[in-house]
Amino acid sequence: MLSVSNRVKNVSSPPIVELVNLAFKLEKEGEDILSFGQGISGLETPEHVLNKISEQLKNPALTKYSPDQGFFELRAELAEKLRRYNRIEYDPEKEITITIGASSAFLGATMVVADPGDKIILPSPYYFDHEFTVKLIGSIPIEFPMNEENNYFLDFDKLEKSIDDKTKAIVVVSPNNPTGIVWPERHLREIADFAIKRDLYIITDETYDFLVYDDIPHFSIASIPEAWDKTITIGSFSKAFALAGWRVGYIAAPENIMKEIIKVQDAVVICAPVISQLAALFALRGELTFLDYYNKMLKRNRDYVISRLDEIPNITYVKPKGAFYIFPRYSGNIPSRDLAFKILKEYKLLVLPGSAFGRYGEYHLRITFGSQTYEELEVGMDRLKDALTNLLK
């Protein structure tokens, strides 16, 4: 009898799918469901991008492939953004590729740096798609706990004991999903020093680089000269530019690495969608003043959410300073998956279980606050307070 591969069977189903499907079912039955679950932007695709795209709909280029690496004009604009904002120098001709979101960029990065049986360190709690990808390529994710009591910093003495000859890379996500923490330059330099001394690649996912507040600057680890040749930088236009449905991101790395990444790109997707590349190009060429507004909105939403969490007994959290997530910990014996389903069924609020983000995420919930109106936040936090007060008795 035919069966599917063990490689795929050994990967869990995406945790958000079952919850979202249940939420849709409840909505069809007439229930008023609020979602604090999926991480999407509260912005609409910028109007100037839509206007420019509408002018391109009869462009014959839309019916053809772009180069595997993406249009040079977009790569050049992106190189300028990386130079100006992230303080990283990349050659747009040889060191940048446009991808289908950050997810395909992460796939390319991991396939290039690790063989089946090799190990990749995932500081935990981690973004669950990263674990899925590492397993799908046949490599081994090493779940290493971040220190929640110390702002989710890494303990390098303990990390040293997790390293062996099969360890090839460490993944960095700052600003972070699911915790919302932003690692300061000092800690990122410590991570770079560790990777350099242990001869590890650094895969840094900077999808949320524009979304920082509290006057906390974003720092890119590839801007450290000594770390540049070991670092693969990936990013996305989904969050800050509200282009999630357009599926467009990027990967930047030294030429010797990029030559190999292009092989993965061609085999898996050939190129990012042409119309999405144009949208990203127009987004980068437009004014970015809307990001100031959005970050102020995120800070306001964050402040409101934590003020309401402070009203709930036995809840602790690390205050987020970037992205649009908070990852509160609760006291009690209910597994987070069970708790999330109870909250959805009984209180009509969708949140994600912390266990979806690794074993060190258990007894947490991930709450998003990036796409809700203030009124939705008020209603949702009322529901969450009632749910946790009653269910955690």
C-alpha positions as a Markdown table, in Angstrom:
| # | Residue | x | y | z |
|---|---|---|---|---|
| 1 | Met | 0.0 | 0.0 | 0.0 |
| 2 | Leu | 1.4 | 3.4 | -0.9 |
| 3 | Ser | 2.1 | 5.8 | 1.9 |
| 4 | Val | 3.5 | 9.3 | 2.3 |
| 5 | Ser | 7.0 | 10.0 | 3.4 |
| 6 | Asn | 8.1 | 9.8 | 7.0 |
| 7 | Arg | 9.8 | 13.2 | 6.4 |
| 8 | Val | 6.4 | 14.8 | 6.1 |
| 9 | Lys | 4.6 | 12.6 | 8.6 |
| 10 | Asn | 7.1 | 13.6 | 11.2 |
| 11 | Val | 6.1 | 17.3 | 10.9 |
| 12 | Ser | 3.0 | 18.4 | 12.9 |
| 13 | Ser | 0.2 | 20.1 | 11.1 |
| 14 | Pro | 0.3 | 23.9 | 11.4 |
| 15 | Pro | -1.4 | 24.7 | 14.8 |
| 16 | Ile | -3.2 | 27.7 | 13.5 |
| 17 | Val | -5.1 | 25.7 | 10.9 |
| 18 | Glu | -7.3 | 23.7 | 13.2 |
| 19 | Leu | -8.2 | 26.7 | 15.3 |
| 20 | Val | -8.9 | 28.9 | 12.3 |
| 21 | Asn | -11.1 | 26.2 | 10.7 |
| 22 | Leu | -13.1 | 26.0 | 14.0 |
| 23 | Ala | -13.4 | 29.7 | 14.1 |
| 24 | Phe | -14.8 | 29.8 | 10.5 |
| 25 | Lys | -17.3 | 27.0 | 11.5 |
| 26 | Leu | -18.5 | 28.9 | 14.5 |
| 27 | Glu | -18.9 | 32.1 | 12.5 |
| 28 | Lys | -21.0 | 30.3 | 9.9 |
| 29 | Glu | -23.2 | 29.2 | 12.8 |
| 30 | Gly | -23.7 | 32.8 | 13.7 |
| 31 | Glu | -21.2 | 33.2 | 16.5 |
| 32 | Asp | -19.3 | 36.6 | 16.8 |
| 33 | Ile | -15.7 | 35.5 | 16.8 |
| 34 | Leu | -12.8 | 37.9 | 17.5 |
| 35 | Ser | -9.3 | 36.9 | 16.3 |
| 36 | Phe | -6.2 | 37.7 | 18.3 |
| 37 | Gly | -4.6 | 34.8 | 16.5 |
| 38 | Gln | -3.0 | 35.3 | 13.0 |
| 39 | Gly | -0.1 | 37.8 | 12.7 |
| 40 | Ile | -1.3 | 40.2 | 10.1 |
| 41 | Ser | -0.8 | 43.9 | 9.6 |
| 42 | Gly | -3.5 | 46.4 | 10.6 |
| 43 | Leu | -2.7 | 48.4 | 7.5 |
| 44 | Glu | -4.1 | 48.2 | 4.0 |
| 45 | Thr | -1.7 | 47.9 | 1.1 |
| 46 | Pro | -0.5 | 51.5 | 0.6 |
| 47 | Glu | -2.7 | 53.4 | -1.8 |
| 48 | His | 0.2 | 54.6 | -3.9 |
| 49 | Val | 1.1 | 50.9 | -4.4 |
| 50 | Leu | -2.4 | 50.0 | -5.6 |
| 51 | Asn | -2.5 | 53.0 | -7.9 |
| 52 | Lys | 0.8 | 52.1 | -9.5 |
| 53 | Ile | -0.2 | 48.4 | -9.8 |
| 54 | Ser | -3.4 | 49.4 | -11.5 |
| 55 | Glu | -1.4 | 51.1 | -14.2 |
| 56 | Gln | 0.6 | 47.9 | -14.8 |
| 57 | Leu | -2.2 | 45.5 | -15.3 |
| 58 | Lys | -1.7 | 45.5 | -19.1 |
| 59 | Asn | 2.1 | 45.3 | -18.8 |
| 60 | Pro | 3.1 | 42.2 | -20.9 |
| 61 | Ala | 5.9 | 41.6 | -18.3 |
| 62 | Leu | 3.1 | 40.2 | -16.0 |
| 63 | Thr | 2.7 | 37.2 | -18.2 |
| 64 | Lys | 6.4 | 36.2 | -18.1 |
| 65 | Tyr | 8.9 | 35.1 | -15.5 |
| 66 | Ser | 11.4 | 37.5 | -14.0 |
| 67 | Pro | 15.0 | 36.5 | -13.5 |
| 68 | Asp | 15.3 | 33.9 | -10.7 |
| 69 | Gln | 16.7 | 36.5 | -8.4 |
| 70 | Gly | 14.0 | 38.9 | -9.2 |
| 71 | Phe | 13.9 | 42.2 | -11.0 |
| 72 | Phe | 17.2 | 44.1 | -10.7 |
| 73 | Glu | 15.3 | 47.4 | -10.0 |
| 74 | Leu | 13.7 | 45.9 | -6.9 |
| 75 | Arg | 17.0 | 44.3 | -5.8 |
| 76 | Ala | 18.7 | 47.7 | -6.1 |
| 77 | Glu | 16.0 | 49.5 | -4.1 |
| 78 | Leu | 16.2 | 46.8 | -1.5 |
| 79 | Ala | 20.0 | 47.1 | -1.3 |
| 80 | Glu | 19.6 | 50.8 | -0.7 |
| 81 | Lys | 17.1 | 50.1 | 2.1 |
| 82 | Leu | 19.4 | 47.6 | 3.7 |
| 83 | Arg | 22.3 | 50.0 | 3.4 |
| 84 | Arg | 20.4 | 53.0 | 4.8 |
| 85 | Tyr | 18.2 | 51.4 | 7.5 |
| 86 | Asn | 20.0 | 48.1 | 8.4 |
| 87 | Arg | 23.6 | 49.4 | 7.8 |
| 88 | Ile | 24.4 | 46.3 | 5.7 |
| 89 | Glu | 26.2 | 46.4 | 2.3 |
| 90 | Tyr | 24.9 | 43.9 | -0.3 |
| 91 | Asp | 25.6 | 43.9 | -4.0 |
| 92 | Pro | 22.1 | 43.8 | -5.7 |
| 93 | Glu | 23.5 | 42.0 | -8.7 |
| 94 | Lys | 25.0 | 39.0 | -6.8 |
| 95 | Glu | 23.9 | 39.0 | -3.2 |
| 96 | Ile | 20.1 | 39.6 | -3.1 |
| 97 | Thr | 17.2 | 37.4 | -4.3 |
| 98 | Ile | 13.5 | 38.2 | -4.1 |
| 99 | Thr | 11.5 | 35.3 | -2.7 |
| 100 | Ile | 7.9 | 34.3 | -2.1 |
| 101 | Gly | 7.8 | 35.8 | 1.4 |
| 102 | Ala | 10.3 | 35.1 | 4.2 |
| 103 | Ser | 9.2 | 31.5 | 4.3 |
| 104 | Ser | 10.7 | 30.5 | 1.0 |
| 105 | Ala | 13.8 | 32.5 | 1.9 |
| 106 | Phe | 14.1 | 30.5 | 5.1 |
| 107 | Leu | 13.8 | 27.3 | 3.1 |
| 108 | Gly | 16.6 | 28.3 | 0.8 |
| 109 | Ala | 18.8 | 29.4 | 3.7 |
| 110 | Thr | 18.4 | 26.1 | 5.6 |
| 111 | Met | 18.8 | 23.9 | 2.5 |
| 112 | Val | 22.1 | 25.6 | 1.7 |
| 113 | Val | 23.7 | 25.5 | 5.1 |
| 114 | Ala | 22.6 | 22.1 | 6.4 |
| 115 | Asp | 22.5 | 18.5 | 5.1 |
| 116 | Pro | 20.1 | 15.8 | 6.4 |
| 117 | Gly | 21.1 | 14.9 | 9.9 |
| 118 | Asp | 22.8 | 18.2 | 10.6 |
| 119 | Lys | 21.5 | 20.4 | 13.4 |
| 120 | Ile | 20.1 | 24.0 | 13.4 |
| 121 | Ile | 19.6 | 25.8 | 16.7 |
| 122 | Leu | 16.2 | 27.4 | 17.2 |
| 123 | Pro | 16.0 | 29.6 | 20.3 |
| 124 | Ser | 12.7 | 28.7 | 21.9 |
| 125 | Pro | 9.9 | 29.7 | 21.9 |
| 126 | Tyr | 10.3 | 29.8 | 18.1 |
| 127 | Tyr | 8.2 | 30.6 | 15.0 |
| 128 | Phe | 6.7 | 27.2 | 14.3 |
| 129 | Asp | 7.2 | 27.3 | 10.5 |
| 130 | His | 11.0 | 27.4 | 11.2 |
| 131 | Glu | 10.8 | 24.1 | 13.0 |
| 132 | Phe | 8.6 | 22.6 | 10.2 |
| 133 | Thr | 11.1 | 23.7 | 7.5 |
| 134 | Val | 14.2 | 22.3 | 9.4 |
| 135 | Lys | 12.4 | 18.9 | 9.7 |
| 136 | Leu | 11.2 | 18.9 | 6.1 |
| 137 | Ile | 14.8 | 19.2 | 4.8 |
| 138 | Gly | 15.9 | 16.3 | 6.9 |
| 139 | Ser | 17.8 | 18.4 | 9.4 |
| 140 | Ile | 17.4 | 18.4 | 13.2 |
| 141 | Pro | 16.0 | 21.4 | 15.0 |
| 142 | Ile | 17.8 | 21.9 | 18.4 |
| 143 | Glu | 15.3 | 23.7 | 20.7 |
| 144 | Phe | 17.3 | 25.9 | 23.0 |
| 145 | Pro | 15.4 | 27.8 | 25.7 |
| 146 | Met | 15.6 | 31.6 | 25.9 |
| 147 | Asn | 15.7 | 32.9 | 29.4 |
| 148 | Glu | 12.3 | 34.4 | 30.0 |
| 149 | Glu | 13.4 | 35.8 | 33.4 |
| 150 | Asn | 16.1 | 37.7 | 31.6 |
| 151 | Asn | 14.1 | 39.3 | 28.7 |
| 152 | Tyr | 14.5 | 36.1 | 26.7 |
| 153 | Phe | 18.3 | 36.4 | 26.4 |
| 154 | Leu | 20.4 | 33.4 | 25.6 |
| 155 | Asp | 22.6 | 31.7 | 28.2 |
| 156 | Phe | 25.8 | 31.1 | 26.3 |
| 157 | Asp | 27.4 | 28.7 | 28.8 |
| 158 | Lys | 24.4 | 26.4 | 28.4 |
| 159 | Leu | 24.3 | 27.0 | 24.7 |
| 160 | Glu | 27.9 | 25.8 | 24.4 |
| 161 | Lys | 26.8 | 22.4 | 25.7 |
| 162 | Ser | 24.2 | 22.1 | 22.9 |
| 163 | Ile | 26.8 | 22.4 | 20.2 |
| 164 | Asp | 28.6 | 19.5 | 18.4 |
| 165 | Asp | 30.2 | 18.8 | 15.1 |
| 166 | Lys | 26.8 | 18.4 | 13.4 |
| 167 | Thr | 25.6 | 21.9 | 14.4 |
| 168 | Lys | 25.6 | 24.1 | 11.4 |
| 169 | Ala | 23.6 | 27.3 | 12.2 |
| 170 | Ile | 21.7 | 29.3 | 14.7 |
| 171 | Val | 18.5 | 31.2 | 13.9 |
| 172 | Val | 17.9 | 34.7 | 15.1 |
| 173 | Val | 14.5 | 36.4 | 15.0 |
| 174 | Ser | 14.5 | 40.0 | 16.3 |
| 175 | Pro | 11.9 | 41.6 | 16.6 |
| 176 | Asn | 10.6 | 38.3 | 17.7 |
| 177 | Asn | 7.6 | 36.1 | 16.9 |
| 178 | Pro | 6.0 | 35.0 | 19.3 |
| 179 | Thr | 7.4 | 37.1 | 22.2 |
| 180 | Gly | 7.6 | 40.6 | 20.7 |
| 181 | Ile | 11.1 | 41.1 | 22.3 |
| 182 | Val | 13.8 | 43.0 | 20.5 |
| 183 | Trp | 17.3 | 41.9 | 21.3 |
| 184 | Pro | 19.6 | 44.9 | 21.8 |
| 185 | Glu | 22.8 | 45.4 | 19.8 |
| 186 | Arg | 24.9 | 44.2 | 22.8 |
| 187 | His | 23.2 | 40.8 | 22.9 |
| 188 | Leu | 23.3 | 40.4 | 19.1 |
| 189 | Arg | 27.0 | 41.1 | 19.1 |
| 190 | Glu | 27.3 | 38.3 | 21.7 |
| 191 | Ile | 25.5 | 35.9 | 19.5 |
| 192 | Ala | 27.7 | 36.9 | 16.6 |
| 193 | Asp | 30.8 | 36.3 | 18.6 |
| 194 | Phe | 29.5 | 32.9 | 19.7 |
| 195 | Ala | 28.7 | 31.9 | 16.1 |
| 196 | Ile | 32.1 | 33.1 | 14.8 |
| 197 | Lys | 34.0 | 31.2 | 17.5 |
| 198 | Arg | 32.0 | 28.0 | 16.9 |
| 199 | Asp | 32.0 | 28.4 | 13.1 |
| 200 | Leu | 28.2 | 28.5 | 12.7 |
| 201 | Tyr | 26.1 | 30.2 | 10.1 |
| 202 | Ile | 23.6 | 32.8 | 11.4 |
| 203 | Ile | 20.2 | 32.9 | 9.7 |
| 204 | Thr | 18.5 | 36.1 | 10.8 |
| 205 | Asp | 14.8 | 36.6 | 10.1 |
| 206 | Glu | 14.2 | 40.4 | 10.2 |
| 207 | Thr | 10.6 | 40.4 | 9.0 |
| 208 | Tyr | 9.6 | 42.9 | 11.6 |
| 209 | Asp | 12.6 | 45.2 | 11.4 |
| 210 | Phe | 10.5 | 48.3 | 10.8 |
| 211 | Leu | 8.1 | 47.6 | 13.6 |
| 212 | Val | 9.9 | 48.7 | 16.8 |
| 213 | Tyr | 8.8 | 51.2 | 19.4 |
| 214 | Asp | 9.8 | 52.6 | 22.9 |
| 215 | Asp | 12.7 | 54.2 | 21.1 |
| 216 | Ile | 14.4 | 50.8 | 20.7 |
| 217 | Pro | 16.4 | 50.7 | 17.5 |
| 218 | His | 16.5 | 47.7 | 15.3 |
| 219 | Phe | 20.0 | 46.2 | 14.9 |
| 220 | Ser | 21.0 | 43.8 | 12.0 |
| 221 | Ile | 23.5 | 41.2 | 12.9 |
| 222 | Ala | 25.0 | 41.3 | 9.4 |
| 223 | Ser | 26.1 | 44.9 | 10.0 |
| 224 | Ile | 28.9 | 43.4 | 12.2 |
| 225 | Pro | 31.8 | 43.2 | 9.7 |
| 226 | Glu | 33.2 | 40.0 | 11.3 |
| 227 | Ala | 29.8 | 38.3 | 11.1 |
| 228 | Trp | 28.9 | 39.4 | 7.6 |
| 229 | Asp | 30.3 | 36.4 | 5.7 |
| 230 | Lys | 28.5 | 33.9 | 8.0 |
| 231 | Thr | 25.1 | 35.7 | 8.0 |
| 232 | Ile | 22.1 | 35.1 | 5.8 |
| 233 | Thr | 19.5 | 37.9 | 6.2 |
| 234 | Ile | 15.9 | 37.2 | 5.3 |
| 235 | Gly | 12.9 | 39.6 | 5.4 |
| 236 | Ser | 9.4 | 40.2 | 4.1 |
| 237 | Phe | 7.1 | 42.9 | 2.8 |
| 238 | Ser | 4.1 | 41.2 | 4.5 |
| 239 | Lys | 4.0 | 43.0 | 7.8 |
| 240 | Ala | 5.3 | 46.6 | 7.6 |
| 241 | Phe | 4.0 | 47.1 | 4.0 |
| 242 | Ala | 0.8 | 45.1 | 4.4 |
| 243 | Leu | 1.6 | 42.9 | 1.4 |
| 244 | Ala | 1.0 | 39.5 | 3.1 |
| 245 | Gly | -1.3 | 38.2 | 0.4 |
| 246 | Trp | 1.1 | 39.3 | -2.3 |
| 247 | Arg | 3.7 | 36.9 | -1.0 |
| 248 | Val | 7.0 | 38.7 | -1.5 |
| 249 | Gly | 10.1 | 38.7 | 0.6 |
| 250 | Tyr | 13.9 | 38.5 | 0.2 |
| 251 | Ile | 17.1 | 36.8 | 1.1 |
| 252 | Ala | 20.5 | 38.5 | 1.2 |
| 253 | Ala | 23.9 | 36.8 | 1.6 |
| 254 | Pro | 27.5 | 36.7 | 0.4 |
| 255 | Glu | 27.9 | 35.7 | -3.3 |
| 256 | Asn | 29.2 | 32.2 | -2.5 |
| 257 | Ile | 26.1 | 31.4 | -0.5 |
| 258 | Met | 23.7 | 33.2 | -2.9 |
| 259 | Lys | 24.9 | 31.1 | -5.9 |
| 260 | Glu | 23.6 | 28.0 | -4.0 |
| 261 | Ile | 20.4 | 29.6 | -2.9 |
| 262 | Ile | 19.5 | 30.4 | -6.5 |
| 263 | Lys | 19.5 | 26.7 | -7.2 |
| 264 | Val | 16.8 | 26.2 | -4.5 |
| 265 | Gln | 14.9 | 29.2 | -5.8 |
| 266 | Asp | 14.8 | 27.9 | -9.4 |
| 267 | Ala | 13.8 | 24.3 | -8.3 |
| 268 | Val | 11.0 | 25.4 | -5.9 |
| 269 | Val | 9.5 | 28.6 | -7.3 |
| 270 | Ile | 11.6 | 29.8 | -10.3 |
| 271 | Cys | 10.8 | 33.4 | -9.2 |
| 272 | Ala | 8.6 | 35.5 | -7.0 |
| 273 | Pro | 5.3 | 36.6 | -8.6 |
| 274 | Val | 6.0 | 39.4 | -11.0 |
| 275 | Ile | 3.1 | 41.6 | -10.0 |
| 276 | Ser | 4.2 | 41.1 | -6.3 |
| 277 | Gln | 7.7 | 42.2 | -7.1 |
| 278 | Leu | 6.3 | 45.4 | -8.7 |
| 279 | Ala | 4.2 | 46.0 | -5.6 |
| 280 | Ala | 7.3 | 45.7 | -3.4 |
| 281 | Leu | 9.2 | 48.0 | -5.7 |
| 282 | Phe | 6.5 | 50.7 | -5.5 |
| 283 | Ala | 6.3 | 50.2 | -1.7 |
| 284 | Leu | 10.0 | 50.9 | -1.3 |
| 285 | Arg | 10.0 | 53.9 | -3.6 |
| 286 | Gly | 7.1 | 55.5 | -1.7 |
| 287 | Glu | 7.1 | 57.6 | 1.4 |
| 288 | Leu | 7.4 | 55.5 | 4.6 |
| 289 | Thr | 5.8 | 58.1 | 6.9 |
| 290 | Phe | 2.9 | 55.7 | 7.4 |
| 291 | Leu | 5.2 | 53.5 | 9.4 |
| 292 | Asp | 5.5 | 56.2 | 12.1 |
| 293 | Tyr | 1.7 | 56.2 | 12.4 |
| 294 | Tyr | 1.6 | 52.4 | 12.5 |
| 295 | Asn | 4.3 | 52.1 | 15.2 |
| 296 | Lys | 2.4 | 54.6 | 17.3 |
| 297 | Met | -0.7 | 52.5 | 16.8 |
| 298 | Leu | 1.1 | 49.4 | 17.8 |
| 299 | Lys | 2.5 | 51.0 | 20.9 |
| 300 | Arg | -1.0 | 52.2 | 21.9 |
| 301 | Asn | -2.4 | 48.7 | 21.3 |
| 302 | Arg | 0.5 | 47.1 | 23.2 |
| 303 | Asp | 0.0 | 49.4 | 26.2 |
| 304 | Tyr | -3.7 | 48.7 | 26.3 |
| 305 | Val | -3.3 | 45.0 | 26.1 |
| 306 | Ile | -0.7 | 44.9 | 28.9 |
| 307 | Ser | -2.9 | 47.2 | 31.1 |
| 308 | Arg | -5.7 | 44.6 | 30.7 |
| 309 | Leu | -3.4 | 41.6 | 31.3 |
| 310 | Asp | -2.3 | 43.3 | 34.6 |
| 311 | Glu | -6.0 | 42.9 | 35.8 |
| 312 | Ile | -5.9 | 39.1 | 35.4 |
| 313 | Pro | -4.5 | 37.1 | 38.4 |
| 314 | Asn | -1.6 | 34.7 | 37.9 |
| 315 | Ile | -0.5 | 36.2 | 34.5 |
| 316 | Thr | 3.1 | 37.3 | 33.8 |
| 317 | Tyr | 4.7 | 38.6 | 30.6 |
| 318 | Val | 7.8 | 40.2 | 29.2 |
| 319 | Lys | 6.8 | 43.6 | 27.8 |
| 320 | Pro | 7.1 | 43.5 | 23.9 |
| 321 | Lys | 9.0 | 46.2 | 22.2 |
| 322 | Gly | 8.6 | 45.2 | 18.6 |
| 323 | Ala | 6.4 | 43.3 | 16.1 |
| 324 | Phe | 2.8 | 42.9 | 17.3 |
| 325 | Tyr | 2.7 | 40.0 | 19.7 |
| 326 | Ile | 2.7 | 39.4 | 23.4 |
| 327 | Phe | 3.3 | 36.0 | 25.0 |
| 328 | Pro | 1.8 | 35.9 | 28.5 |
| 329 | Arg | 2.4 | 33.0 | 30.8 |
| 330 | Tyr | -0.4 | 31.7 | 33.0 |
| 331 | Ser | -0.4 | 29.6 | 36.1 |
| 332 | Gly | -2.4 | 26.4 | 36.0 |
| 333 | Asn | -2.4 | 22.8 | 34.8 |
| 334 | Ile | -4.4 | 23.2 | 31.6 |
| 335 | Pro | -2.2 | 22.6 | 28.5 |
| 336 | Ser | -2.2 | 25.6 | 26.3 |
| 337 | Arg | -3.8 | 23.8 | 23.3 |
| 338 | Asp | -6.7 | 22.8 | 25.4 |
| 339 | Leu | -7.0 | 26.2 | 26.9 |
| 340 | Ala | -6.9 | 27.9 | 23.5 |
| 341 | Phe | -9.8 | 25.6 | 22.2 |
| 342 | Lys | -11.8 | 26.3 | 25.4 |
| 343 | Ile | -11.3 | 30.1 | 24.9 |
| 344 | Leu | -12.5 | 29.9 | 21.3 |
| 345 | Lys | -15.5 | 27.6 | 21.9 |
| 346 | Glu | -16.7 | 29.2 | 25.1 |
| 347 | Tyr | -15.6 | 32.8 | 24.9 |
| 348 | Lys | -15.5 | 33.3 | 21.1 |
| 349 | Leu | -11.9 | 34.6 | 21.0 |
| 350 | Leu | -9.1 | 33.1 | 18.9 |
| 351 | Val | -5.6 | 33.0 | 20.5 |
| 352 | Leu | -2.8 | 30.6 | 19.7 |
| 353 | Pro | -1.5 | 28.0 | 22.2 |
| 354 | Gly | 2.1 | 28.6 | 23.4 |
| 355 | Ser | 2.9 | 24.9 | 22.8 |
| 356 | Ala | 2.7 | 25.6 | 19.1 |
| 357 | Phe | 6.0 | 27.6 | 19.5 |
| 358 | Gly | 7.9 | 24.7 | 21.1 |
| 359 | Arg | 8.0 | 23.0 | 24.4 |
| 360 | Tyr | 9.3 | 26.1 | 26.2 |
| 361 | Gly | 6.1 | 27.9 | 25.0 |
| 362 | Glu | 3.8 | 25.6 | 27.0 |
| 363 | Tyr | 1.6 | 27.4 | 29.6 |
| 364 | His | 1.7 | 30.6 | 27.4 |
| 365 | Leu | -0.7 | 32.1 | 24.9 |
| 366 | Arg | 0.2 | 34.2 | 21.9 |
| 367 | Ile | -1.9 | 37.3 | 21.5 |
| 368 | Thr | -1.6 | 39.5 | 18.4 |
| 369 | Phe | -2.6 | 43.2 | 18.5 |
| 370 | Gly | -1.5 | 44.4 | 15.0 |
| 371 | Ser | -4.8 | 44.4 | 13.1 |
| 372 | Gln | -7.5 | 45.1 | 15.6 |
| 373 | Thr | -9.4 | 48.3 | 16.1 |
| 374 | Tyr | -9.3 | 49.8 | 19.6 |
| 375 | Glu | -12.9 | 48.7 | 20.1 |
| 376 | Glu | -12.1 | 45.1 | 19.1 |
| 377 | Leu | -9.2 | 45.1 | 21.5 |
| 378 | Glu | -11.5 | 46.3 | 24.3 |
| 379 | Val | -14.1 | 43.5 | 23.6 |
| 380 | Gly | -11.4 | 40.9 | 23.0 |
| 381 | Met | -9.6 | 41.7 | 26.3 |
| 382 | Asp | -12.9 | 41.6 | 28.1 |
| 383 | Arg | -13.4 | 38.1 | 26.8 |
| 384 | Leu | -9.8 | 37.0 | 27.6 |
| 385 | Lys | -10.1 | 38.3 | 31.1 |
| 386 | Asp | -13.4 | 36.4 | 31.7 |
| 387 | Ala | -11.9 | 33.3 | 30.1 |
| 388 | Leu | -8.7 | 33.2 | 32.1 |
| 389 | Thr | -10.4 | 34.2 | 35.3 |
| 390 | Asn | -12.9 | 31.4 | 35.0 |
| 391 | Leu | -10.9 | 28.6 | 33.3 |
| 392 | Leu | -7.8 | 28.9 | 35.5 |
| 393 | Lys | -9.6 | 28.7 | 38.8 |
